[in-house]
Amino acid sequence: MGYAFEQPEAGPVRNEASDLLARIQEICRQFGVRSLDRRIDVCRALLTRTQVIDVAILGQFKAGKSSFLNSLIGKSILPVGVVPVTTAITRLQYGKRERALVSHYDGRQTEVDCTAVEEFTSEARNPSNRKNVEVVDVELPALAKYPGLRLVDTPGLGSVFKVHMETSENWLPEVGAALLAVSADRPLGQNDLELIRGLRSHTPRIVLLLSKADLLSPSQQEEVLEFFSAALRRELHEEYPVLLYSTRTGTEHWKQRVEEEVLNPLASKQEDELRHILRHKIQSLGRDCLSYLQIALQSSLQADLDRDELRRKIFDERVNYDLMRDQLALIARENAHETRPLIKSYLETTQEPQLKNKLVGALCREIPSWRGNIKQMTRSYEEWVEESLTEEIERVSRSEQEHFMGTLRKAHASLTRSLEAFRTLLNQNVEQVLGVPLAEAEWKIEVAEPRQPDIKIGRTFDFHFDSIWFLIPMFLFRPLVEKHFMNQAYYEVEVNLSRLAAQWEERINKAIDAMKKQAIRYIQDELSTIEALLSRTQGQTGEIRRSMEALREGLERLSQPGREG
């Protein structure tokens, strides 16, 4: 079964889109609508950037996105593994020679060999994106058959961590066309449906790619295709192309289907597709702007009512800013207080005993090789324990950090629920008082994953032996010194695990506080928008109606078929 895209109509889209976007921007400025600022900025950038369609490969982590792209380009360039591995955006497009350009957030750019891409985009080689990679652009002669397309590999969804703005959910406004990867051996999840709902305002080109089709028999494949199609119709009331793919068996067959039904149509009619995608984004933005103007209009029509009474009805005790700010602060504070005990308890029960045994066992094997006076012995011990314990503590910090994030995840979930509840109540009030609903908002709390802390080792003795080492005969005191080293090693494990817990506590709690500030800012922006619509619109009914009519006319012109581009 084929899935031909609906053919875009030609038209003077770019100029009309620019004019319409300027009108939307002016309306938002005039009536104080701040909630659409980010989407306006994205659309403005799309009007001026290089003419290329970004085909984003999206989905939950471990859905097979990187494996699919490696298979499609015929080279193992993108990192794959048994755990979530992609940590930075990677874009692949045609180039006369094979190369990769790494762009950092500080503005640096470095050209590297394509075999080195994993050094910058994998979690193993670049954990939590410590190298501050903004994007990696890969050019390949093999992609000559997809002119004008750029394939975008994104970090998996399903984690609260957003190391930088242009990853996964935060990158959605940039999407030209979307391939949503879903593992064929699991049902269509609520997160997948929510992602599609979010994508609909950004692109008209959405295709579901059911990866790991080799896990199913041919009859099961047909059954799964029908199940997913039915689920999409039932949940979203729309039809979307659904394709199977496997990187293990029948790959060439699946690859040909993707090329014929998705990539070739996009590439062969690239200019038309670009106009269609741009028009879709502007129209979606315009409809949401109209929704806010409806609020302004209803507010103006009720100008004969007491403005304070109108505000009282909308901004009741349930959507009170001070109350919401205190509630969000309480959520952040309670979770922050739990961070240190959670980490400390985990380290003491799972890491401390085995680390003590490992360190002391290694020390017993190492001590006999040390020679010299107490000063020299102490220096040998301090150098050894610093090197050994630094390596071990860094290993624990790196391998166990997922277990430290409990309060961060809990805070993220609680803050998100509070925002959703707040907006639901605000929407109910606005609709009840003014008879119109709020426009759909993009409220995604972003989390900068805490960086791994530095490791420090303390001194072995409180007293300096540098000037009196000759007074301590080692042939008598060596056993006591060695015993002290052993006890000190136990102590160093405890101290440094405690220090590790404190350092992670500081970083995690900073991330929690940053999330709280984001949530408060969302609420401030939304309340500010509604307040502006209430306070600035008195006696402006005619002007608001003229703005709405002009906006509708612009949207209608942008959607008219059969005009030359």
Buried (B, 14 or more C-beta within 10 A) or exposed (E): EEBEBEEBBBBBBBEBBBBBBEBBBEBBEBBBBBBBEEBBEBBBEBBEEEEBBBBBBBBBBBBBBBBBBBBBBEBBBBBBBEEBBBBBBBBBBBBEEBBBBBBBBEEEEEEBEBEBBBBBBBBEBBBBBEBBBBBBBBBBEBBEEBEBBBBBBBBBBBBBBBBBEBBBBBBBBBBBBBBBBBBBBEEBEEEBBEBBEBBBBBBBBBBBBBBBBBBBEEEEBEEBBEEBBEBBEEBBEEEBBBBBBBBEEEBEEBBEBBBEBBBBBBBEBBBBBBBBBBBBBBBBBBBBBBBBBBBBBBBBBBEEEEBEEBBEBBBBEBBBBEEBBEBBBEBBBBBBEBBBEBBBEBBBEEBBEEBBEEBBEBBEEBBEEBEEBBBBBBBBBBEBBBEBBBEBBBEBBEEBBEEBBBBBBBBBBBBBEBBEBBBEBBBBBBBEBBEBEBBBBBBBBBBBBBEBBEBBBBEBEEEEBEEEBEEBEBEEEBEEBBEBBBEBBBEBBBBBBBBBBBBBBBBBBEBBBBBBEBBBEBBBBBBBBBBBBBEBBBEBBEBBBEBBEBBBEBBEBBBEEEEEB
